[in-house]
Amino acid sequence: MNGFENDFGFEFDQPNSPEIDAHDSLLNVQDLLSNFSFSKEWLNEALISCKNAEWSHAHCAVIFFHICYPETLNKLSRDGGKLTFIGNIHWQTK
């Protein structure tokens, strides 16, 4: 089992791989998320979700564009998990 699977309970395959951005130092979440594909379409909603989760800085972000993580699993805590699920952001390209 890999780290992501340990934290979230599923593994991803190449056709549905997420975009990932990781850094040794903490970054402001807006700066971190702004570099992802299509961020202009979903960034505001993502920043609201981060604020609600009390996340202003992060080392990394993992963005899946083709899945919707079950909301019932949002509150699950996996001991020792290094990643935290912030939320599903609904968006569409313009």
C-alpha positions, -999 to +999 in steps of 0.1 A: +000+000+000+013+034-008+011+066+013-019+080-006-038+047-004-030+046+034-044+081+039-075+079+016-083+042+011-079+040-026-051+038-052-051+058-084-041+045-118-023+063-146-054+073-167-070+089-137-039+102-121-041+136-102-020+166-106+004+170-077+025+199-065+048+194-034+074+216-017+097+213+012+085+246+026+050+257+034+033+278+008+002+300+009-026+278-004-037+303-030-001+304-044+000+266-043-034+260-060-030+287-086-005+266-105-029+238-113-048+233-146-081+251-149-075+268-115-094+300-126-126+279-128-124+264-093-098+283-072-123+306-053-144+276-042-113+257-032-100+287-011-133+288+007-130+251+015-094+256+027-105+285+049-134+265+064-109+237+072-085+263+087-058+256+061-039+287+051-006+271+042+004+236+029+034+217+016+015+200-012-018+196-030-032+167-049-060+176-074-082+149-090-102+162-119-122+131-127-134+117-093-157+129-066-145+116-032-175+103-011-186+130+013-193+103+039-155+097+041-146+133+046-147+130+084-127+098+086-094+102+103-066+078+093-040+076+120-007+090+108-021+103+075+000+130+060-026+143+036-060+158+045-090+158+023-104+193+020-135+188-002-150+182-036-149+213-057-175+213-085-164+230-117-166+229-154-144+245-181-157+276-198 
